[in-house]
Amino acid sequence: MNRLAGVISPYLLQHADNPVDWWPWGAEAFEEARRRDVPVLLSVGYSACHWCHVMAHESFEDDETAAYLNEHFVSVKVDREERPDVDAVYMEAVQAATGQGGWPMTVFLTPEAEPFYFGTYFPPAPRAGMPSFRQVLEGVRDAWSGRRGEVDEVAGRIRSELAGRTIGYGADAPGPPGEPELADALLGLTRDFDARHGGFGGAPKFPPSMVLEFLLRHHARTGADGALEMVRATCEAMARGGIYDQLGGGFARYAVDAEWVVPHFEKMLYDNALLCRVYAHLWRATGSELARRVALETADFLVRELRTPQGGFASALDADSADPADPDGPHREGAFYVWTPDGLRAALGEDDAQLAERYFGVTPEGTFEEGASVLQLPDATGPVDGDRVAGVRERLLAARDRRPRPGRDDKVVAAWNGLAVAALAEVGAYFERPDLVNAAAAAGDLLVAVHTTQRAGELRLARTSWDGVAGPSEGVLEDYACTAEGFHALYGVTGETAWLELSGLLLDTVLARFATPDGALYDTADDAEALIRRPQDPTDGATPSGWTSAAGALLTYAAYTGSARHREAAERALGVVRALGGRAPRFIGWGLAVAEAALDGPREVAVVGPEGDPATAALHREALLAPAPGAAVAVGAAGSAVPALLADRGLLEGRPAAYVCRRFTCAAPTADPAVLADQLRS
């Protein structure tokens, strides 16, 4: 066992018995590199990463390669999900130097943590123009021992270039985007839209969750049919494609093709939380039965397959698993999910297998490897015996559950659990599933009980936990912002003011520790571990950036409380969206969605009435179902003083009432849910 044996990251523990003498990230590793005067190999990955596992099997489990590493390097292994700050700093360097990035990320550093050589996956033998990993190691060692001056010069230049990338507004901070900037963003997305297959751009194709949220909000605010049609077409194509698990629900990370047929099979918590919410919001806007089904199936997938014994949600399911025909053999990508005609017959018998082949697009040639097919729904128009198909799906799911399952990374990530809390709270409320709301609340409870601590009067967050124990890494900006977003959703659905109070404490920490006086934001707190650069990235990637998430959470909190401080901070943060939205809308979708809410108000809805009163519940449900962008919904008894949105709101002639406001200027109260719906759609 190497030095990773005592950590709590499931990814790092996968490498704890490698012959490589791994060190976890920390000062001790760099002190050892200085003592020995050797470079540091930094290897960054995550548990569900297919090529991380491939490189581990090929190189890090190889005794000869490990011996060379141990003699000439100090090797440091990092879980990018546990240390997104470390990942972000060095990924920025990799992308700047090579024009591309990805995982595994392989970076060579000086003992001062300065990068000087970069890459991602390296094969064990030269392949397709790539050098072998051993060739890379030998080249780096030769440069370190024979051309040290060049190495130091390159490392110093890269460090200086990274330090110069800080984003600051200065005296001329731009305001939030207005109508022209949001229209430009819509135009840019329209140009990139794949009208044939849905989504944006070509292969590989990722679910554009945050862009879809922007388009839904833009349609709700402006009535733009084109925005809604892009959402509808993309959501239907994904739901009918192989990227969606047609048996168990939930989405894979991305499709390797432009048609959504063959996925990269890992399933991430954040993708499914974001998409669950998108489909629920599409149903809210259109009444689509497909959107309703996918939202509920995805929510059920989250609870069934990712929920941990402590009530949180695990970060991922692996892409790889053992072949059902060889359970003790090597793991293969997609083995758990794909089917052949013979496999269908074994599970269903001849007649139902023929139905399944037609319905799910299973062919002898296959759509994946070795004649296997990824299940999809290729025929949108043919007649379907719904009951028979449901029975076939149930039997196939039962047969699949007997296969060796993909590994699960049980690490609980605060930010991604915040996204899951928001999705499950809303879906539970929309579809009258209190079990989903309860699951959201339980995850919120875990975040409070395990991830939060009080430090010098501030509420601080741990980034991760495992088996109910908080990890050593400090929360980054996205953890605070996405957790606050989840708590806002829980408050809006349950009316329990503790959730709103907790979000306020988290956002106080954001303003104190992550924000600059001119309104820019950093990804790490001002008292976090100092890296060669303090990471700062406003663009959205696989998840909303910490910057745009914070803007959204600050805006919502201001709507609930009337806090000018939080409103102004949100508007300052949105200045970067004004600058980027028209030029790169696909990479700042959540920022655009928040800007839509800011332009719309956002609407503030106060519902007052006795708890348990059907009339109160009817008004509350109508408020939650309103598509108004980013609406803040508060419910409580008449005479409630907290939050400010409920203060001084009374019953209407003795009946429960709803008040629709914008920046605390309100329309006439109503006791009629239909009138409330009209007010929220106007």
C-alpha positions in Angstrom: 0.0 0.0 0.0 1.3 3.5 -0.8 0.5 6.8 0.8 -3.0 6.9 -0.6 -4.2 4.1 1.7 -5.5 6.6 4.4 -7.4 9.0 2.2 -11.2 9.1 1.9 -11.5 9.8 -1.9 -12.8 6.6 -3.6 -10.8 7.6 -6.7 -7.5 7.9 -4.8 -8.2 4.6 -3.0 -8.4 2.9 -6.4 -4.7 3.7 -6.7 -3.7 2.8 -3.1 -2.3 -0.6 -4.1 -0.4 0.6 -7.2 3.3 -0.1 -7.3 3.7 3.7 -7.9 4.6 5.4 -4.7 1.8 7.9 -4.9 1.6 11.0 -2.7 -1.7 12.9 -2.1 -1.6 16.6 -3.0 0.1 18.5 -0.2 3.2 20.4 0.9 4.9 17.2 2.0 5.1 15.9 -1.6 6.8 19.1 -2.9 9.2 19.1 0.1 10.2 15.6 -0.9 10.7 16.7 -4.5 12.9 19.6 -3.3 14.9 17.2 -1.0 15.5 14.8 -3.8 15.8 17.5 -6.5 13.4 15.6 -8.9 10.3 16.8 -10.8 6.8 16.1 -9.7 4.4 14.0 -11.8 0.9 15.3 -11.3 -1.8 12.9 -12.4 -5.4 14.2 -12.2 -8.5 12.1 -12.8 -11.8 10.9 -11.3 -13.5 7.7 -10.4 -15.8 7.4 -13.4 -13.2 8.4 -16.0 -12.8 5.5 -18.5 -9.3 6.6 -19.9 -8.1 7.2 -16.3 -8.7 3.5 -15.6 -7.1 2.6 -18.9 -3.9 4.5 -18.1 -3.9 3.1 -14.6 -4.0 -0.5 -15.9 -1.5 0.1 -18.6 1.1 2.2 -16.7 0.5 2.7 -13.0 -0.1 -1.0 -12.3 3.0 -1.9 -14.4 6.0 -2.7 -12.1 8.6 -1.5 -14.5 6.9 1.8 -15.2 6.3 2.3 -11.5 9.9 1.6 -10.6 11.1 4.3 -13.1 8.6 6.8 -11.7 9.6 6.0 -8.1 13.3 6.5 -8.9 13.1 9.7 -10.9 9.9 11.5 -9.8 7.6 12.3 -6.9 4.2 11.2 -8.1 1.1 13.0 -6.9 -2.4 11.8 -7.6 -5.4 14.2 -7.4 -9.1 13.5 -7.5 -10.4 16.4 -9.6 -13.8 16.2 -8.0 -12.2 16.6 -4.5 -9.8 19.3 -5.6 -11.4 21.3 -8.4 -9.0 24.2 -7.6 -5.9 22.2 -8.4 -7.5 20.7 -11.5 -8.6 24.1 -12.8 -5.2 25.8 -12.4 -3.3 23.0 -14.2 -6.0 22.3 -16.8 -5.8 26.0 -17.8 -2.1 25.5 -18.4 -2.7 22.3 -20.4 -5.3 23.9 -22.6 -3.2 27.0 -23.2 -0.2 24.9 -24.1 -1.8 22.1 -26.2 -5.2 23.6 -27.3 -7.1 20.8 -25.7 -7.7 19.2 -22.3 -9.2 16.2 -20.6 -8.7 13.5 -18.1 -6.5 11.8 -17.2 -4.5 15.0 -17.0 -0.7 14.5 -16.8 1.4 17.5 -15.9 5.1 17.7 -14.9 5.9 20.3 -12.2 9.0 21.8 -10.6 9.2 21.4 -6.8 7.7 24.9 -6.6 4.5 23.5 -8.3 5.3 25.3 -11.6 4.2 23.3 -14.7 6.6 22.8 -17.5 5.3 19.8 -19.6 1.7 18.7 -20.2 -0.5 16.0 -21.6 -3.5 13.9 -21.0 -3.6 10.2 -21.7 -0.3 8.6 -22.8 -0.3 5.0 -24.1 2.2 2.3 -23.0 3.6 2.1 -26.5 3.7 4.8 -29.3 0.3 5.1 -31.0 -1.4 7.4 -33.5 1.3 10.0 -33.3 1.4 9.9 -29.5 4.7 9.0 -27.6 4.6 6.3 -25.1 4.3 7.2 -21.4 7.8 5.7 -20.9 9.2 7.9 -23.7 7.6 11.0 -22.0 9.1 10.1 -18.6 12.5 9.6 -20.1 12.3 12.9 -22.0 11.3 14.8 -19.0 14.0 13.2 -16.9 16.6 14.1 -19.5 15.4 17.7 -19.7 15.4 18.0 -15.9 19.0 16.7 -15.5 20.5 18.1 -18.7 18.6 21.2 -19.7 17.6 22.6 -16.3 17.8 26.2 -17.3 15.3 25.7 -20.1 12.9 23.9 -17.8 13.1 26.7 -15.2 12.6 29.3 -17.9 9.5 27.6 -19.3 8.1 27.0 -15.9 8.6 30.7 -14.9 7.0 31.9 -18.2 4.0 29.7 -17.7 3.5 30.8 -14.2 3.6 34.5 -15.2 1.2 33.9 -18.0 -1.3 32.2 -15.7 -1.0 35.0 -13.1 -1.9 37.6 -15.8 -5.2 36.0 -16.5 -7.0 37.4 -13.5 -10.5 38.9 -14.3 -11.3 42.2 -12.7 -13.8 44.9 -13.6 -11.9 47.9 -12.3 -13.7 51.3 -12.2 -15.8 50.6 -15.3 -17.8 47.5 -14.2 -20.3 46.5 -16.9 -23.9 46.2 -15.8 -25.9 43.0 -16.3 -27.0 42.0 -19.8 -30.1 43.7 -21.2 -32.5 42.8 -24.0 -30.0 43.4 -26.8 -27.3 41.1 -25.3 -29.8 38.3 -24.6 -31.1 38.6 -28.1 -27.6 38.3 -29.4 -27.1 35.2 -27.3 -30.2 33.6 -28.8 -29.0 34.4 -32.3 -25.7 32.8 -31.6 -27.3 29.6 -30.3 -29.6 29.5 -33.3 -26.6 29.5 -35.6 -25.0 26.6 -33.7 -28.2 24.6 -33.3 -28.3 21.2 -34.9 -31.8 21.3 -36.5 -31.6 17.6 -37.6 -30.5 16.0 -34.3 -31.0 18.6 -31.6 -28.3 20.0 -29.4 -25.5 22.3 -30.5 -22.4 21.7 -32.5 -21.2 18.2 -33.6 -19.6 15.1 -32.1 -18.9 14.5 -29.3 -22.2 16.1 -28.1 -22.9 17.0 -24.5 -26.3 17.6 -23.0 -26.6 21.5 -23.0 -28.5 21.7 -19.7 -27.7 25.2 -18.8 -28.3 26.6 -22.3 -31.7 24.8 -22.3 -32.6 26.6 -19.0 -31.7 29.9 -20.6 -33.9 29.1 -23.7 -36.8 28.1 -21.5 -36.6 31.3 -19.5 -36.2 33.4 -22.6 -39.3 31.8 -24.0 -41.2 32.4 -20.8 -40.2 36.1 -20.7 -40.5 36.9 -24.4 -42.7 34.2 -26.0 -40.0 33.5 -28.5 -41.2 30.2 -30.2 -37.7 29.5 -31.7 -36.2 29.3 -28.2 -38.8 26.8 -27.0 -38.5 24.7 -30.2 -34.7 24.3 -29.7 -35.4 23.0 -26.2 -38.2 20.7 -27.3 -36.2 19.2 -30.2 -33.1 18.7 -28.1 -34.9 17.1 -25.2 -36.8 14.8 -27.4 -33.7 13.7 -29.3 -31.8 13.0 -26.1 -34.7 11.2 -24.5 -35.1 9.0 -27.5 -31.4 8.4 -28.0 -28.8 6.1 -26.4 -27.5 8.8 -24.1 -30.7 8.2 -22.1 -31.0 4.9 -20.2 -34.2 3.5 -21.7 -34.6 0.9 -19.0 -33.4 2.5 -15.7 -33.7 6.2 -16.5 -30.9 8.8 -16.2 -28.4 10.2 -18.7 -24.9 9.2 -19.6 -22.2 11.9 -19.7 -22.2 12.6 -23.4 -22.7 11.0 -26.8 -19.7 10.2 -28.9 -21.7 10.9 -32.1 -23.9 13.9 -33.2 -27.1 11.8 -33.2 -27.1 10.9 -29.4 -26.8 7.1 -30.3 -23.7 5.9 -28.5 -22.9 7.4 -25.1 -19.8 7.6 -23.0 -21.5 5.4 -20.4 -20.5 7.1 -17.1 -23.4 8.6 -15.3 -22.7 11.8 -13.3 -24.8 13.2 -10.5 -24.5 16.7 -11.8 -25.7 15.9 -15.4 -28.8 14.1 -14.1 -29.7 16.7 -11.5 -29.5 19.5 -14.1 -31.4 17.5 -16.8 -34.0 16.3 -14.4 -34.8 20.0 -13.7 -34.7 20.9 -17.5 -37.3 18.2 -18.3 -39.5 19.3 -15.4 -39.3 22.9 -16.6 -40.1 21.8 -20.2 -43.2 20.0 -18.9 -44.1 23.1 -16.9 -43.9 25.1 -20.1 -45.6 22.7 -22.5 -47.3 19.9 -20.7 -45.2 17.4 -22.7 -45.8 13.8 -21.5 -42.3 12.8 -22.6 -40.8 15.6 -20.5 -42.9 14.5 -17.5 -41.8 10.9 -17.9 -38.1 11.6 -18.2 -38.1 14.1 -15.3 -39.7 11.5 -13.0 -37.6 8.6 -14.3 -34.4 10.6 -13.8 -35.5 11.6 -10.3 -36.2 8.0 -9.5 -32.8 7.0 -10.9 -31.1 9.5 -8.6 -32.8 8.2 -5.5 -32.6 4.5 -6.5 -29.0 4.3 -7.7 -27.1 7.3 -6.4 -28.5 7.9 -2.9 -26.0 7.0 -0.1 -27.0 5.4 3.2 -26.5 8.9 4.9 -29.1 10.5 2.6 -26.7 12.3 0.2 -26.0 11.5 -3.4 -23.0 9.7 -4.8 -21.0 11.6 -7.5 -21.0 9.0 -10.3 -21.4 5.6 -11.8 -18.5 4.2 -13.8 -18.7 3.7 -17.5 -17.0 0.3 -17.2 -18.1 -3.0 -15.7 -17.3 -6.7 -16.0 -18.7 -8.6 -19.1 -21.8 -10.6 -18.0 -20.3 -13.6 -19.8 -17.0 -13.2 -17.9 -17.7 -11.7 -14.5 -14.1 -12.2 -13.3 -12.6 -10.8 -16.5 -11.5 -7.3 -17.4 -14.0 -4.5 -17.3 -15.4 -3.1 -20.5 -17.1 0.2 -21.3 -20.8 -0.1 -21.5 -21.0 -3.8 -20.7 -23.8 -3.2 -18.2 -26.0 -1.4 -20.7 -25.7 -2.9 -24.2 -27.7 -5.7 -25.8 -27.5 -8.2 -28.6 -30.5 -9.9 -30.3 -29.4 -13.2 -28.6 -29.3 -11.4 -25.2 -32.9 -10.1 -25.8 -34.1 -13.7 -26.6 -32.5 -15.1 -23.5 -34.2 -12.5 -21.4 -37.6 -12.3 -23.1 -38.2 -15.3 -25.4 -38.7 -15.1 -29.2 -41.9 -13.0 -29.6 -41.1 -10.3 -27.1 -37.5 -10.2 -28.2 -38.7 -9.3 -31.7 -40.8 -6.5 -30.3 -37.8 -5.3 -28.2 -35.5 -5.3 -31.3 -37.9 -3.1 -33.2 -38.8 -0.8 -30.3 -35.3 -0.3 -29.0 -33.4 -0.4 -32.3 -31.4 -3.5 -31.6 -29.8 -5.0 -34.7 -27.5 -7.9 -35.6 -24.9 -5.3 -36.7 -25.2 -3.3 -33.5 -24.6 0.3 -32.8 -21.7 -0.2 -30.4 -18.9 -2.8 -30.2 -18.9 -6.4 -31.2 -22.4 -6.3 -32.6 -24.0 -5.0 -29.4 -26.6 -2.2 -29.5 -27.3 0.7 -27.2 -31.0 0.9 -26.5 -32.8 3.8 -28.1 -36.3 4.7 -29.4 -35.7 5.3 -33.1 -39.3 5.1 -34.3 -41.4 8.1 -33.1 -44.5 7.3 -35.1 -45.2 3.5 -35.2 -48.0 1.9 -33.2 -47.1 0.8 -29.7 -48.8 -1.6 -27.3 -48.0 0.4 -24.2 -48.7 -2.3 -21.7 -46.7 -4.9 -23.5 -43.7 -2.5 -23.9 -43.9 -1.7 -20.2 -43.7 -5.4 -19.4 -40.8 -5.9 -21.7 -38.9 -3.0 -20.2 -39.5 -4.3 -16.7 -38.2 -7.8 -17.6 -35.1 -6.4 -19.4 -34.4 -4.2 -16.4 -34.6 -7.2 -14.1 -32.3 -9.2 -16.3 -29.8 -6.3 -16.5 -29.8 -6.0 -12.7 -28.4 -9.5 -12.6 -25.3 -8.3 -14.5 -22.1 -7.1 -12.8 -22.8 -3.5 -11.9 -20.6 -0.5 -12.7 -18.7 0.8 -9.8 -20.1 3.8 -7.8 -18.1 6.7 -6.5 -19.8 7.2 -3.2 -18.1 10.5 -2.6 -20.7 13.3 -1.7 -19.9 16.6 -3.4 -21.5 19.6 -1.9 -22.2 21.5 -5.1 -23.6 18.6 -7.0 -25.8 17.6 -4.0 -27.1 21.2 -4.0 -28.1 20.7 -7.7 -29.8 17.4 -6.8 -31.7 19.0 -3.9 -33.1 21.7 -6.2 -34.1 19.2 -8.8 -35.8 16.7 -6.5 -37.6 19.4 -4.5 -39.1 20.9 -7.6 -40.0 17.6 -9.3 -41.5 16.4 -6.1 -43.6 19.5 -5.8 -44.7 19.6 -9.5 -45.8 15.9 -9.7 -47.0 15.6 -6.1 -44.3 13.2 -5.1 -43.6 13.9 -1.4 -41.0 11.1 -1.3 -38.8 13.1 -3.7 -39.2 16.3 -1.6 -38.2 14.2 1.5 -35.2 12.9 -0.4 -34.2 16.4 -1.2 -34.6 17.5 2.4 -32.5 14.5 3.7 -29.7 15.5 1.4 -30.0 19.0 2.6 -29.8 17.8 6.2 -26.6 15.8 5.4 -25.0 18.9 3.9 -25.8 20.9 7.0 -24.8 18.1 9.5 -21.6 16.9 7.8 -20.3 19.6 5.4 -20.9 22.8 7.4 -18.8 24.2 10.2 -18.7 27.6 12.0 -15.4 29.4 11.8 -14.9 32.9 13.2 -18.6 33.6 12.9 -18.8 32.4 9.3 -20.5 29.3 7.9 -18.0 27.3 6.0 -18.4 24.3 3.8 -16.4 21.1 3.2 -16.2 20.2 -0.5 -16.8 16.4 0.0 -17.8 13.7 2.4 -17.6 10.0 2.3 -19.5 7.6 4.5 -20.7 10.5 6.6 -17.2 11.9 7.3 -16.3 15.3 5.8 -13.2 15.3 3.6 -10.2 17.6 4.0 -10.9 19.9 1.1 -12.4 23.3 1.6 -15.5 24.1 -0.4 -15.1 26.2 -3.5 -17.4 28.9 -4.8 -19.7 26.4 -6.7 -20.2 24.5 -3.4 -21.5 27.6 -1.6 -23.6 28.8 -4.5 -25.2 25.5 -5.6 -25.9 24.5 -2.0 -27.6 27.9 -1.5 -29.6 27.3 -4.7 -30.7 23.9 -3.4 -31.7 25.4 -0.1 -33.8 28.1 -1.9 -35.7 25.4 -3.8 -36.3 23.6 -0.5 -37.6 26.8 1.1 -39.8 27.6 -1.9 -41.4 24.1 -1.8 -41.6 23.5 2.0 -41.9 27.0 3.4 -39.4 26.1 6.2 -37.5 29.3 6.9 -34.4 27.4 8.2 -33.4 26.7 4.6 -33.5 30.3 3.7 -31.6 31.3 6.8 -28.9 28.8 6.0 -28.6 30.0 2.4 -28.1 33.5 3.7 -25.2 32.4 5.9 -23.6 30.7 3.0 -24.0 33.8 0.8 -22.5 36.0 3.5 -19.4 33.8 3.3 -19.4 34.2 -0.5 -19.4 37.9 -0.3 -16.8 38.0 2.5 -14.4 35.4 1.1 -14.9 35.0 -2.6 -15.9 38.4 -4.0 -13.7 41.4 -4.8 -14.9 45.0 -4.2 -15.6 45.6 -7.9 -17.9 42.5 -8.0 -15.6 39.9 -9.6 -15.5 36.4 -8.0 -12.8 33.9 -7.3 -13.3 30.1 -7.2 -11.5 29.7 -3.9 -11.8 31.6 -0.7 -9.2 34.3 0.2 -7.9 32.1 3.0 -7.7 28.9 1.0 -4.5 27.1 0.2 -2.4 29.3 -2.1 -1.7 27.7 -5.5 0.4 29.2 -8.3 -2.7 31.1 -9.4 -6.0 31.7 -7.6 -8.5 30.0 -9.9 -11.2 32.1 -11.4 -13.4 31.0 -14.3 -16.9 32.5 -15.0 -17.7 30.2 -17.9 -20.0 27.2 -17.4 -18.7 23.8 -18.2 -20.3 20.5 -17.2 -21.9 22.4 -14.3 -22.7 26.0 -13.8 -19.6 27.9 -12.9 -19.2 29.1 -9.3 -19.4 32.7 -10.6 -22.8 32.3 -12.4 -24.2 30.1 -9.7 -23.4 32.7 -7.1 -25.0 35.4 -9.2 -28.2 33.3 -9.4 -28.2 32.5 -5.7 -27.6 36.1 -4.7 -30.4 37.3 -7.0 -32.9 34.8 -5.5 -31.9 35.7 -1.9 -32.4 39.4 -2.7 -35.8 38.6 -4.0 -36.8 36.9 -0.8 -35.3 39.4 1.6 -35.2 42.7 -0.2 -31.5 42.9 0.4 -30.0 45.6 -1.8 -26.5 44.3 -1.0 -27.2 40.9 -2.4 -29.0 42.3 -5.5 -26.1 44.7 -6.3 -23.6 41.8 -5.9 -25.7 39.7 -8.3 -25.8 42.5 -10.9 -22.1 43.1 -10.6 -21.4 39.4 -11.1 -23.6 39.4 -14.2 -21.3 41.9 -15.8 -19.2 39.1 -17.2 -22.3 37.6 -18.8 -22.8 40.9 -20.6 -19.3 40.6 -22.0 -19.5 36.9 -23.0 -23.1 36.1 -23.7 -23.1 37.3 -27.3 -19.7 35.8 -28.1 -19.9 32.4 -26.4 -23.5 31.7 -25.3 -22.9 27.9 -25.2 -20.3 28.4 -22.5 -22.2 30.7 -20.2 -25.8 29.3 -20.4 -26.4 29.5 -16.6 -25.2 33.1 -16.6 -27.7 33.9 -19.4 -30.5 32.1 -17.4 -29.7 34.2 -14.4 -29.7 37.3 -16.5 -33.2 36.4 -17.8 -34.4 36.2 -14.2 -32.8 39.6 -13.4 -34.5 41.2 -16.4 -37.8 39.7 -15.5 -37.5 40.9 -11.9 -37.4 38.1 -10.8 -41.0 37.8 -9.8 -41.6 37.5 -6.1 -44.6 35.5 -5.1 -45.9 35.6 -1.5 -48.6 33.0 -0.6 -50.2 33.5 2.8 -52.7 31.2 4.5 -53.0 28.5 7.1 -50.7 25.5 6.6 -52.7 22.5 5.4 -55.5 24.6 4.0 -56.4 23.3 0.4 -56.8 26.9 -0.8 -53.3 27.8 0.4 -51.9 24.7 -1.2 -53.7 25.5 -4.5 -52.2 29.0 -4.7 -48.8 27.6 -3.6 -48.8 25.0 -6.4 -49.8 27.5 -9.0 -47.0 29.8 -8.0 -44.5 26.9 -8.2 -45.8 26.0 -11.7 -45.4 29.5 -13.1 -42.7 29.6 -15.8 -41.6 33.2 -14.8 -37.8 33.1 -15.0 -36.3 32.5 -11.6 -39.4 33.3 -9.6 -38.9 33.3 -5.8 -41.9 31.7 -4.1 -42.5 32.1 -0.4 -45.4 30.5 1.6 -46.4 31.1 5.2 -49.1 32.1 7.6 -50.6 35.5 7.6 -48.5 37.8 9.8 -45.2 36.0 9.1 -42.3 38.4 9.4 -39.6 36.2 7.7 -38.7 36.5 5.0 -39.4 40.1 4.0 -41.4 38.9 1.1 -44.1 37.6 3.5 -44.0 40.6 5.9 -47.2 42.6 6.2 -49.1 40.2 3.8 -52.6 39.4 5.0 -55.5 37.2 4.0 -57.9 38.5 1.4 -61.4 38.7 3.0 -60.5 35.9 5.3 -59.2 33.7 2.5 -55.6 32.6 1.6 -54.1 35.1 -0.8 -51.2 35.4 -3.2 -49.2 38.6 -3.9 -47.1 38.9 -7.1 -44.4 41.5 -6.9 -41.3 42.8 -8.8 -38.6 44.3 -6.6 -41.2 44.5 -3.9 -43.8 46.5 -6.0 -46.9 44.3 -6.0 -50.0 43.7 -8.1 -53.3 43.4 -6.4 -53.6 40.3 -4.2 -55.7 37.4 -5.4 -57.4 34.4 -3.9 -58.0 32.8 -7.3 -55.3 30.4 -8.6 -56.3 31.2 -12.2 -55.8 34.9 -11.7 -52.4 34.2 -10.1 -51.4 32.2 -13.1 -52.3 35.1 -15.4 -50.3 37.5 -13.3 -47.3 35.3 -13.4 -47.5 34.8 -17.2 -48.0 38.4 -18.1 
